[in-house]
Amino acid sequence: MKRLSFVVALTAVALGLAGCQSTPEPPDADAVSSWMQEQSASDRPDSLATMAGAPTIASSSPSAEDAEGIAVDFASAVNVTAVEFSCFGEERMSVSVEVRGAAETRSTGADDLVCADSPHLLTHALEDALRVDATSTSEYGLGAWSVVVLGDEQ
């Protein structure tokens, strides 16, 4: 009977450990730096701006307003047609984008985006845009992200 109890206990521990998710290994810092440089060197003709940064840990940021983001201000109004989100690392990330114009502000975002499937196109149109804010979060805050603002100058 003791042997059966030991086997049951050992099986329970093994199943419990199998269910635990381990923290992913952080990506190589040089690889992250290289990826971010590639993102900022985008030469797409419809690219108005590129922003890149490290994600905020989702659990420490209950709302997008609390997460640290990056913003770009345009010298004159532009027409934003979409944003392209990419991320680097083994995680999934969420993104929040706010496009501000003189008379209107529009927000968009997506959750649980797989970095390996990047880029992710988020259709988001606003004429007369003056500023774009972007924020990204992930479970562990590892890797990097970028947002390319697509559109044309007026």
N, C-alpha and C positions, 0 to 999 in steps of 0.2 A: 504494500500500500504506500509506503514511503517513497518507493521508486516511482510509482505512478504520480504521486503528488509533485515530486521533483521534476518529472518530464512535463507535467502540465504547467508548472511554474516557469520552467525554462522556455517552453513554447510561448507562454504569455509574454515573457520578457522579449523574446526574439520578435514576436509580432509587434510589440510596442515600439521597439527600436526600428523596425522596418517602416513603421508609419511616421517616424520622425523625419522631418525634412531638414537637411543640413544646409547651412549657409553656403551659397556658391563661392567658389574661389574668386577673388577680385581679379579682373583682367590685368595683364601686364601694363604698367604705367606708360611704357614707351609705345605700346600698341594703341592705347587710348589717345595719347598725344598725337600720334601719326594719323589716326582716324579723324580726330578733330581738325587737324590741318587740312586733310583732304576735303572735309565738309566745307570749310571756309573758303576753299579755292574753287568752289563751284563756278563754272563759266556758262551756265545755262542762260540763254538770251532772255528768258522770261523771269529771271531771278532778280528780285528787288533788294533782298537782304538775306543774310544767313546768320542765325544765332546758334551758339553751341554752349553746352555746359554739362555739369554733373547733376544727376537727379537727386532730389530730396527724398529722404526715407519717408515712405507713405504713412507709416504708423505714427511718426512724430508730427505729421502735418494733417490735422483733421479736416482742413479745408484748403482749397487752392489758394485762397488769399494769404494763408500763413506760409506757403511754400515759397522758397526763393526762386525768382524767375529772372529772365533777361528781357529787355525791351529795346526796340529800335524806334527812333523818331525820324520821320522823313522831313526834309527841308521844305518840301511842297507836297500837296496832296497827290496820292497815287491811287490806281485802281488795283485792289487786291482781288485775285480770282480764286486762289487756293493756297493752302500751306502743305508742305511736304515734311512729314516727321520721320526721322531715322534715329535709331539707337544702336549702341554698340555694347556688347556684353552678352551674358547668358540669361539675363533676366527678361521679364516682361515689364513694360513701362506704360504709364498713363501720361497723357499730355493735355494741357489746357491752353487755349489760345484766345486772346481777346484782341480784336481789331477795332481801333477807335478812329472815328471821323469827327468832323466839326459838329455834326448834328446827330450822329448815331454811333452806337457801340454794339458790336456783335461778338458773341462768344461761341466757341466750338471746342470740342475735345473728343478724346477717345480713351478707353480704358483697356488694360490687359493686351497691349500690342506686343507681339513677339519681335524681339530685336532682329533675329535671324531673317525675318520676312521683310525687313526694311527695304525701300522706303514705303511709308503709308501716306496716301494722298487724302487730305481732308478738304473737300470742297467748301470754300468759305469766301463768298464774294461781298465786297463792299467798295463802292466808288468813293472817292474823296477821303481815303484813309490817311491819317496823319501819324499813327503810332500802332505798333504791334507788340503785345506782351506775350511771352511764352513761358510755361512752367512744366516741368516733368517730374514725376514721382515714380519710385519703384519700391519694392518690398525691402531691399537691403541698401539702396542708394549706391549701387556699384555701376561702373561703366560710364557711358556718356550719351548725350543726345544732341540732336540738331534739328532746327526748323528752318526750312527755306521758304521765304515768303515769295509767292509767285504772282505775277500780274504785269502791269505796264504803267509807265509814267504818263501823266496827262499832258 
